[in-house]
Amino acid sequence: MSRYQWIGIGLTLLGAILWGLSGTSVQFLGNYRHMNLEWLITVRLIGAGLLMVVYGWIRQGSAVFDVLRNTRDFCWLVIFGLFGMAMCQYTYFRSIVIAGAGIATVLQYLAPSMIIVYLLLRYGKRPTGGEIISIILALVGTILLMLQEGLSFESIHLDVLFWGLLSALGVAIYSVSPVRLLSTYGTIPVVGFGMLISGIIVGVVFHQPHSYADWDIWTGIGLFNVLFLGTIVSFTAYLEGVKRVGPVTGSILSSVEPISAALLSWVLLGNEFTTTGLIGMSLIILTVLIIAFERQRSLKAEIKGHLATKDN
């Protein structure tokens, strides 16, 4: 493996770990510093979106604004921002405060299974054997995660399940909806303006100008982790890493995120996990690996078929 690829692996892992740190910081700000989540999500979307747009303008010039000039694409951008980015992040933050960073992050990883079901219902795309197994594992893992305090239905926390599944749905929308926009305008303009526009709308809807937080140096560090390390640095590092190692390897390495979130929340905040909960988390993370390997096998088969056709 070349030095270029090793750097890519390191950058991808860095991005995933910083996302885990961001989740732990959200739990700290919400549970220990009593920060208003509506204020936090508004500041994060607007702040990160503005920084990404400025970064895109420096790199691409006026071309970064092209996505705003087409009415149809602008409407899709707003939909992507609201139902993908804003819904994904707000429901994720809400589930973190209720259940902790580790469990909330793992529940987000149900998104790939949701996408498989969506492709089946919407386009009739039949899942592969590995994808079917991953859906079953995701279902079993979710049940175990919800029953980690005891194998009885009385231990199910419906609010955790509600916000966690909404968060996964937001990730699924985030992953599927902007495909055409990303291929047309690039990642930075779409994500940057998606964050910025949705942040402005969320700010108007929630109208929470005050954080109501207990401010000290640790509050500032937590906010820095969420706004800068867990958004700008993590996103940039992950994208650069995926560019070097490829999307399949990148998706496999991204499974470090829930592991890092669980470990950091355990070390820094004292979150506890039972054996049942840990098994459930492992099964959900395993679905990501199975789906990634399925995509890799499918990609190799397509390349082999293309080469065979070319030779004939």
N, C-alpha and C positions, 0 to 999 in steps of 0.2 A: 504494500500500500504506500502511495506517495505521500510526501510531506503535505502537499496540497489537500489531500483527502483527510489526513490526520487533523489538520487545522479545521476542516469542515466538520468532522465529528466533534471536536472540542467546542466549536461555535454552536452547533446544534444542541449539544448537551447544556451549554451555558444558557441558551435561550429557554430551554425547558426548565432548568433549575430556577432561573429567575422568575418564571411564571409561578412556580411553586412558592417561592419567597413572597411574591405579590399576594397570593391567596392567604398565606399566613399573616401577612401584614394587614390585610383587610379584616381578618378575624380579630387581630389585636386592636385595630382602630374601632371596630364596631362593638366588641365585647368589653374591652378594657379602657377605652378612651371615650366611649359613648358617642362616636361620631355619627352624624346623620348620613345614612347610606345614599339618600337621594342627592345630597350635596356632593358626596364623594364621587358618585357616578357621573354627575354633571361636570365636575371639575376635571375628572379623568378624561372623559370623552372630548371636551373642548380643548384642554391643555395638550393632550397627546395628538389630537387631530390637527391642531394649529402647528405644532412642532413638525409633524410629518408633512404638512402642506408646504411649510417654509423650506424643509429639507428637499422636497420634490422640486420646488421652484428653483433652488440653488442648482440642482442637478439637471433639470429638464427645461428650465426657463418657462415661458408662457404656455408650453405644451401641457403643463400640469393642470391647466384650467379647461382643457378640451372637453372633459367629461361634463362640465357645467353648461356647455354651449348647445348640446343636443337635448331637446325637451324630453324625448322618450327615455334616453339614458339617464337623464337627471332624475326622472320619476323612479326609475329602477334603483338608482343610487339612494334615494330617500327610503325606499322600501327596505333595501339592504341594510341601511344604517339603523332604522328603527327596529325592524323585526329580526335582524341578524345581530348587529353589534350591541345596540342598546339593550334589547331584551336579553340577549345572552349574558351580558355583563351584570345587569341589575339582578336577574334571577340567580346568577352565580354568587354575587355578593350576599344576597339574602339567604341563600342556602348555607353559605360559609358561616354567617353569624349564628344560624340555628344549629348546624350540625358539625361545624369545624372545617378547616381548610382541606384536610385529607379526604373526608367522605364527600364533600361537595365537589372536589376536583375529580374524584373517581366517577361520580354520577354523570359528570359532563362527558365522560368517555363512553357513554351509551350512544352518543351521536352517530358513530359509524354504523351501528346496528339499525338505527332509525333511518339512515340514508339508504341502506340495503332494502328495507321494507318499502320506503318511498319509491325507489326505482322499480320495485316489483309492481306496486299498485298503480303507479303513474305510467310506466312504459312497458310493463310486462316483462321486465328483465329478470329472469329466473336466477336466484342466488346459487353460487357454487356450493359444493359440499362443505368446504371450509367456512364459508359465510353462514351457512345454516348452523353449523356447530357453534360459531361465534355468537349468533343470536341466542341460542339455547344457553350458552355459558353466561352471556350478559344478563339474561333473565334470572338464572339461578344465582348469579353473583349479586344482583340487586336485592333479591329476596333475603339472602344471607346477610347482606349489609344492613338491611332494615330490621332484621331479627337478631342483631348482634348482642343485644342486652338480654336475650333469652328466646328460645325457640317457641314463642307463642305469639298469636296475632295481636295480643294486647300490647306487645312491645313495639309495634309498628308506629313510627312517627309519620303521620300523613303529611304534615307540613314540610318535613324534610323531603319526602318523596315528591310532593307537588312542585316545590321550587327546584329540586334537583332535575326532575324530568323536563321542566320548562327550560332550564339551563341547557340541557342536552339538545332539546328541540331548537333552541337559539343557535347552538353550534352547528346543527344540521342545516338550518336556513343559511347561516353564515357561510357554510362550505359550498352549498349548492347554488344559491341565488346569484352570486356575482361572477360566475364563470365567464360569461360573454363579456362583461365589463372589464374583467381582469385581462382577458386576451386582447381587448381593443385598446385600453388605456394604460395598462400596467398596474402593478400592485400599490405603489405609493399613492398615486392620485385617488384611486378608488377607496382604499382604506382610510387615507387621511381625510378626505372630504366626507366619507361615510361617518367617521367619528365626529368630525366638526359639526356637520349638519344635524346629526342625531343628538349631539350634546346640547346644541342650542334649543332644539325642540323639547328635549327632556327638561332642560332648565326652565322653559316657559310653562310646561305642563306641571312639574312638581313645585316650581316656584319656592325653592329652599335656598335663600341667600346666606343662611347661617349654618355653620357646621355643628354647633352645639357640643363641640368636643372639649375634653379636658386637655389643654395644650401644654406640652412640655417638650423637651428635646427628643424624647422617644416618639411622641406623636409626629414631630417633624420628620424623623427618620422613617417611620412607617409610611407617611404620606409620600416621601421621596421614593421609597421602594415601589409603591403602587404606581405613581405618576411617571417616574423616569426609568428605574431599573426594570420594573415589571411590564413596561409598555414599550418605550422607545428602544432601550438597549436590548431587551429580550427579543423583540420582534425583528430588529435589524440583524442580531446575531443568528437567530434561527433561519431567516431567509438566506443569509450569506452561507450558512452551513449547509442548507438544503441544496443550494446552487452547486456546492462542491461535491456533495455525496449522493445527490439524487433524492427524489420525493419518497421513494419506498424506504430507503435507509433512514431518511429524516423522520418519517412517520413512526418507525420502530423506535428510534432514539427519543422521540417525543413522549414515549410512555414513561420516561423518567419523571415527567412533571408530577403526576399524582403521587409517585413514590417520594419525591422531594418534598411535596406539600405535606404528606403524612409525617415524614421524619422531622421536618422543621417545626410543624405544629406540636409534635410530641416533645422535642427538645426545648423549644422556646416557650411554648404555652401550656405544656403539660397535658395535651390531649391523650386520651387513653383509647386503645382498641382491643377488643376481645379476639380470641382465636377465630370465632365465627366471622367477625367483621373482617379480619385480615384475609381469610379464605375468600370471602366475597369480593374484596378489593382485588385480590390476585386474579380471580376469574375474569373480572371486567377488564383488567389490564391485558390479560392473555388474549382477549378478543381483538385488541389492537394489533398484537403481533401476528395472529392468524390471518387477519384481513390484509396486513402488509405483505406477508409471505405469499398469499393468494394473488395479490396484484403483481408481485415480482414474477411469479410463475406464469401468469397470464401475459405479462409483458415479454418474457423470454419466448413464449410460444408464438406470439405475434411477430417478433423479430425473426424467429426461425422460419415461420411460414412465409414471410416477406422475402427472405433470402432464397428459399426454395423456389418460389415463384419467379424470382429474378434470374436464377440459374437456368430454369426451363425456358 
